[in-house]
Amino acid sequence: MASSSPAGRTRTKKKITGAPDYDDAAFWDTKFATGQDVGEWLNSGEGLIEAVLSDLERRPLPSGRPRVLHLGPGISKLGTKLRDAFVRRGWMGNGIVNVDFSSEAVRLGQELESGREATQAMHWVSADLRSWDDIMSTNLSHFAPFDVILDKSTSDAIATSEPQIFSSSSDSGICPTVREIVDQNQNGDGKEISLSPVELLSLHLVPLTQKGTTWIALSYSTSRFDNLPHLAAHWRLVSRTGLPAPSGETSSSAAHTPQVFHWIYILQRK
Ligand SMILES: C[S@@+](CC[C@H](N)C(=O)[O-])C[C@H]1O[C@@H](n2cnc3c(N)ncnc32)[C@H](O)[C@@H]1O
């Protein structure tokens, strides 16, 4: 099947039969609208909140308004919990921006925020993070540069997309960071470049962040950010910490079932 195709640059998708459409906004819309989503992927995210708060507490925050970009919140309670922690610290919750390509997630999120005091209401933005055109058509850049990027299994979902191909003839809707790579390649052998979806995400985050911005991600993968040279040019992997997965994910009947881990990644913008 063909996946949703940001800016028309993806090739026809060779999808494994039966694999879920994690890279398709309509798949998530249906899940959220019909109550089929578990509501919280991997775990409840307490470790992520701790990591975000301790990062922000180390920063000078003269405006009392830390800026956090929350990637793919879906219907998770993580953003709300983070906002509550902001309020307890006297920080403004309206520095938290939730971005998801599911219009249903955005609608539900906005509904929850409506009626909240303006300085505490989180923002919700609808955009496909693989599409620079999409990102630019929102007001995301008005909130930039973000201090922290929060990602709870969203790069996992994005990782299921096909790589995107760029060349010097690619249209104008290209992120400047990607354009630079394409132009450098043009000086070399002029071939097309292929960017894996997580690498593309990392490049799209560059203009929205600044040196020292922290990207905090929870993933099931032990190698979510490995072997991505264009990502590594802009993001330094600081740590990868294993957390035992909540019980119930492994069979309790097996006496020697190996412990399953999830991983908190901390990356820092160079
Ligand atoms: C695995 S779920 C995680 C949801 C939530 N963070 C949690 O922990 O429960 C992935 C989320 O990312 C969103 N998503 C997937 N691909 C996306 C993309 N390319 N752009 C924006 N959002 C995306 C989905 O709509 C969904 O809400």
The ligand as a MOL file (V3000), in Angstrom:
LIG
                    3D

  0  0  0     0  0            999 V3000
M  V30 BEGIN CTAB
M  V30 COUNTS 27 29 0 0 0
M  V30 BEGIN ATOM
M  V30 1 C 3.0210 5.2420 19.4430 0
M  V30 2 S 1.9100 6.5880 19.5570 0 CHG=1
M  V30 3 C 2.4890 7.3890 21.0260 0
M  V30 4 C 1.4190 8.2850 21.6130 0
M  V30 5 C 1.8120 8.9240 22.9550 0
M  V30 6 N 3.0560 9.6460 22.8520 0
M  V30 7 C 1.8860 7.8790 24.0500 0
M  V30 8 O 2.9490 7.6760 24.6250 0
M  V30 9 O 0.8410 7.2900 24.3440 0 CHG=-1
M  V30 10 C 2.5180 7.6510 18.2540 0
M  V30 11 C 1.8590 9.0020 18.1720 0
M  V30 12 O 2.5810 9.7700 17.2250 0
M  V30 13 C 1.7030 10.3360 16.2820 0
M  V30 14 N 2.4680 10.3660 15.0130 0
M  V30 15 C 2.9470 9.2900 14.3280 0
M  V30 16 N 3.6040 9.6840 13.2270 0
M  V30 17 C 3.5600 11.0400 13.2260 0
M  V30 18 C 4.0510 12.0350 12.3290 0
M  V30 19 N 4.7120 11.6950 11.2210 0
M  V30 20 N 3.8270 13.3380 12.6220 0
M  V30 21 C 3.1460 13.6850 13.7520 0
M  V30 22 N 2.6360 12.7860 14.6150 0
M  V30 23 C 2.8380 11.4740 14.3640 0
M  V30 24 C 0.4800 9.4360 16.2600 0
M  V30 25 O -0.6760 10.1190 15.8280 0
M  V30 26 C 0.4120 9.0130 17.7160 0
M  V30 27 O -0.3100 9.9540 18.4710 0
M  V30 END ATOM
M  V30 BEGIN BOND
M  V30 1 1 1 2
M  V30 2 1 2 3
M  V30 3 1 2 10
M  V30 4 1 3 4
M  V30 5 1 4 5
M  V30 6 1 5 6
M  V30 7 1 5 7
M  V30 8 2 7 8
M  V30 9 1 7 9
M  V30 10 1 10 11
M  V30 11 1 11 12
M  V30 12 1 11 26
M  V30 13 1 12 13
M  V30 14 1 13 14
M  V30 15 1 13 24
M  V30 16 1 14 15
M  V30 17 1 14 23
M  V30 18 2 15 16
M  V30 19 1 16 17
M  V30 20 1 17 18
M  V30 21 2 17 23
M  V30 22 1 18 19
M  V30 23 2 18 20
M  V30 24 1 20 21
M  V30 25 2 21 22
M  V30 26 1 22 23
M  V30 27 1 24 25
M  V30 28 1 24 26
M  V30 29 1 26 27
M  V30 END BOND
M  V30 END CTAB
M  END
